[in-house]
């Protein structure tokens, strides 16, 4: 088993940042008689909705922040591209950085373009095209996954607006248990 990439204090810092960003102050739990009252029962449904929204927000936050964690060993080509771009050269970078370096290297790097032109056969060029296509598909898949999470977050926003709209125009009746 490989050693952990980050120390516990680094993980705690990342979690603290994300929590402060998304939910700086958590609401108090509903307890005791507040749960058994009719108002409390209605509040429980709203609280479950709130908890689900916060959970979704944290999942999206964790996903985005994980892309920026230094967990990828950079290739020699990526290190060279980083040096060309004036980025401090390291052996390990984030998935974000590695992907950006790879895209930049192939988009504007003269080394890769020269290698393509110097390839001895059509097969070598086709292999590079297939690798680019695989990279593009991977990037599109990552984009699609994030769009799915964004769609869920948007759906939650619409639900909150609908709840607020319903509350403004027709208050829900509270049964009188007396």
Helices and strands as residue ranges (DSSP letters): H 8-22, H 33-36, H 38-66, E 70-73, H 76-84, E 92-94, H 95-108, H 110-118, H 122-169
